[in-house]
Amino acid sequence: MDTEAQHQERDRSSRPSPSEETSDTEGPEGRSRFALVSRITDWLPGGRISLTLLICLVFLLVLNAFVVQPFQIPSGSMENGLRIGDRVLVNKLAYRFGAEPRRGDVVVFDGSGYFGSGDYIKRVVGVGGDHVVCCNREGRIEVNGRSVDESTFLYPGDTPSTVPFKVVVPHGTLFVLGDHRSDSSDSRDHLGSPGGGMIPVSEVVGRADWIVWPFAHWTRLHRPGAYARVPAAGGAHG
């Protein structure tokens, strides 16, 4: 009996406690991660503060490259909605998963070889297959036979266009105009250039969704309802 009791006591004492088991299995790994962070902070000037700033910088670079990108308005071609110096956030994912630009969207695109070097911001008036005419008997732009009332975003005092045009937008491209028509170099001015003034959808950087600076102009950019009744391309090409 005494011998058996001693064996049981010895067996119980030889088993590691739960805390010992945890420290044996998780402790070395946790200490390893902590040691790695410590080595990095020891190597970086400024220690943990520099490491935190570096992580934030990497995060912002990834965000800027793949998700959203700030863009400063360089001219008055989109007034009054977008003024010189305004900063907008461009949604770079808006057209990444099968969606395409729609009539009324404000887009940023690379105009190199089409409008000139650099990025531009304009409003989409026609998409692939659309028949765009200016101006009809009402003095408005007409898309696929439907008159478009642009009064809610057109610059006060401007007409839809002083240059008449009648175009069919090739598939995979966009016909774009500035809201301040009298101060905008856009698709109308490049009808005779390579590409016919059309911008390939592949050159679109993204859709401008927000004005974020200055704070007094902070607002979300909505697609105007003026294009909602425009029929799909393929009907009236009068």
Buried (B, 14 or more C-beta within 10 A) or exposed (E): EEEEEEEEEEEEEEEEEEEEEEBEEEEEEEEEEEEEEEEBBEEBEEEEEBBEEEEEEEEEEEEEEEBBBEBEBEBBBBBEBBBEEBBBBBBBEBBEEEEBBBBBBBBBBBBEEBBEEEBBBBBBBBBBBBBBBBBBEEEBBBBBBBBBBBEEBBBEEBBBBEEEBEBBBBEEBBBBBBBBBEBBBBBBEBBEBEBBBBBBBEBBBBBBBBBBBEEEBEEEBEBBEBBEEBEEBEEEEE
